Amino acid sequence: MLAVGRELLIGRTLNTNAQWMGRRLARKGTRLAEITTVDDDLGEIAAGLKGCLGRRADFVIVVGGLGPTPDDMTLKGISKGIRMGLRSNEEALSLIREHYARRNLSTIEMTPARKKMATLPVGAKPVRNEVGTAPGVRLELEGTTVFCLPGVPSEMKSIFRESVEPEITKRLGKLYRKCISLKIEGIYESALAPTIESELRRHPDAYIKSHPRGIKEGKSRIELDVAMVSEDRETAEESAVQIVREIKSEIEAAGATVVSERGTAPSGRK
């Protein structure tokens, strides 16, 4: 994910888009490999895109900077990064006009600022935005599919659900994710670390992450997440359950207590 916007870098806006997208992708068995945040600057956007493309990811999702104001320069920055010109796109213009018509604003003037939202890199295709004005954008670059989405959360989520997610599902196929969370009392994270390390050696494809929750009533408290992803639903379930069983055995042997265990049914892309 390439997030564009100075407001994210100066603390004016919390990047809830990244959190939402990361959580949604993880629940479907895949994940964000990297989140890069750059300024509203042509050179920074171009360099950020090049860095993302260099990772040879299946998808790069660029979020923010598609609007009509001068600081919305994502598409110009992408154009600079891939050395392709910008061109007014008739389909994008049609989508913008359609948006205004749905809101009884069909007579609104197509000013240069509004036309700017329909000026796309050569070879790019607009993506319908059911919530806002600026269309999303899709293009293929060096074997990677790049989607550009508006930064307004409601618009980003709508386009992601309707257009991006189905393509991710089609590209990556069936995956299932089983997650189990434990709440543990009576053991410090440093004492739990060898157990986690041992489990990761036995199950290198697992995700095992501890979250310290401080000390209460003299007892250290930790939340532990265990997740497995597999192309087979039963494998994901059985592997996660086995890891948790082994960890609980080690925890109890150390004199600690598993206060609660919460699991999710294997979720994923069908």
N, C-alpha and C positions, 0 to 999 in steps of 0.2 A: 504494500500500500504506500502510495506517495500522497501525503497530505500537504496541501498548499494553503498558506495563509499566515501572515505575520501575527494575526490575533492569537494563533496557537503558540507561537514562539515567545510572546511577551506576557503570556498568562491571562490575556483578556478573555479567551474562550477555551474551555476544556474540550479536549478531543474525544467527545463521546462517540463520534462516528467510528473511530478506530476500535473502541471498546465493544460497540455493538457488532461490528463486522467480525472482529476476532472471536467473540463468543458464538456468533451464529455459525461461522465456518467450523469452529471446533466441535460444536454439537453435531455437525454433519460429517465428521470424520476427517476433515482436512484442517488447514490452519494458515494463518498469515506467517510467512517466513521472516518478514521484516516490515517495520513501519518507519518510513523516512518522512520527516517534516521539513519543509523548505519555505523560504520567504516568498512574498509576492515580487519576484524578481526573475526576469527572463533567463539570466545566466544560471541562477539557482535551480529553476524548474528544469531547464535543459540538462544540467548536470545530474540532478536527482533522477530524471528519467533514464539517462544513460547508465547510471549506477544500478537501477532496478533491472534494466534489460540485460546488464552484464551478469546477473544471477541466473539467467536462463529459466526464469519461472514460467509456469504455464499461463499465469495471468498477472497483470499489473493493474491495480485499481487506483486511479488518480482521483482524489476527492477535493473539490473546492476550486474556485476561480473561474467559473463558467458564466458569470453574470454580466450585466451591461456596464458596470462602472470601470474606471481606468485601472484600478488595482486587480481586476479580474483578467489575468493575463495567462492563464494556464495553457490555452490552445496555442497562443503565440509562442509560449516557452517550449511546448512540445514541438511545434513547427521548427523552431530554432535547433532543438536537440536532434531531430531526425533529418534536418536540412531539406525539408519539404515546404513548399509555399502554402499560403492560406488562400482559400477561395470561398466565395459565397455559395452556399449549398441550398438548392431549391427545395429539397425535401425538408431540410431543417427550417427554412422560412415558412413552409406550409404548416409544419407542426406548431410554430410560434403563432401564426395567424389562427390556427385551429384553437389554440389555448385561449386566445383573446375572445374568439367567437363563442366558446363555451361559457364565457363570463359576460356575455352580452356587450363585448367591447370590440366588435368587428370593425368599427369605423376608426379605431385608434390608429394613429399615424405610425408607420414603420420608420422610426428615426434611426440615425446611424448607430445609436447605442443599442437599439433593439436588433438591428441587422447584425451587429457585432456578435450576438449570440448564435447566429447562423453562419458564421464565417469559420470554416473548419479546415484542418490540414488536408491537403490533397490526398484522396484515397480513403478518407475517413467517412463513416456513415453515422447519421444521427440516430439516437435512440429515444423513443417516446418517453416523455415526462408527464405522467398523469396528474401530478400535483402542482408543479410550478411551470415557469415559462421556458427556461433554458433547457434545450434537449441534452440528453447525455450523448456521448460520442464513443464509437467503437472503431478500432483500427488494428490491423495485424502488423507487427513489427518484429522482424528477426525471429520468427517462430513463436513469438509471445503475443497473446491477445491482450490489448490494452483497452480498458474502459475508463472513460472520464465521466465522473458523476458530480452533480452540484453539491456544495457543502452544506446546504440547508438540510438538517437531519431527515425531515419528513420526505423530502424529494429524493435524497440519497437512498433511503430505505425502500421507497417505492420502486425506483428503477432497479435497485439491486435484486429485490424479490422477483420482479417481473421479467427482467432481461438478463442480468448477470448470473444469478444463481442457477437457472435452468441450463445455461451453457457450461458452467462449472460441473454440474451434475453429469451432463452428457459427456464431457471430456474425461472426467476422472473415474466414472463408473461407480459401482456399488462399494460403499464403505460403511462400517458400523462402528460406533464408539460406545463403550461401556465405562461409566465413571462411578467410583465409590469414594465417599468422603468419610473420614474418621475424625472424631474429636477425642483427643487423648489427654490424660492428666497424669502428672507425676514423673515425667521424663523431660530432660532438657534436649533441645534440638541437637546439640553437639553429641549427646549420647545416642540419639536416634540416627545420626548420620551414617555410622557403619552399617546399620541394617538397610538403610536406603541404598547405599552403595552396593551392598551384596545382592539386593534384589535387582538392581539395574544390570549387574553383571549376568544374572541368570535370565533376565527378561529385558534385553537391550532395546526392544521396541516399545517398552512401557513408558508412560509419563508418571513419575512419582515426585510430588512436590510438597514440602512441608511449609506451613505458615505459622510462625510463633504468634501466640495470642496473649503473651505476658504471664505474670504470676498472680494467682488469686488464692487467698487463704493458704499461702505458703506452697502452693503447687503450681508447677509449670504447666501451661496449657498450649497445646499444639493442634492445629487442624492439618490433616494429611489427605491429599488428593491422589487417587490412583486411577489411571485411565488407560484403556487399551483400544486400539483401532485394528480392525480386520475386515477382510472382504467377506467374512462369514460371521453371521450374527452369534452363533453358539461359541465360536472361538473367542470372540471379543468378550463375551460374558464369562466363559470358563477361565480365561487367562486372568482377568481382573479379579475374580473371586479367589483364585489360587494365590495370587500375590498378596491380597489382603489377609488371607488365612495365614500365610507365612509371616507377614509383618506382625499380626496380632499375637502370634505365638512368641515372637521375640520380645514384644512389648510387655507381655504378661510375665515372661521369664525375668525381665528387668525390674519387676515390681510396679510397673505402671498400669494404668487402667484405660480401657477404651470406653469412654462415656457414652458415645452414640455412633451409629453407623448408618449412613444414608446413601442409597444407591439409586441410579437412574436406569430405566430400561434401556437396552441397547438402541441408540438412535442413529440415524444416518441417512444417506441418500439411497433411494430405491430406484 
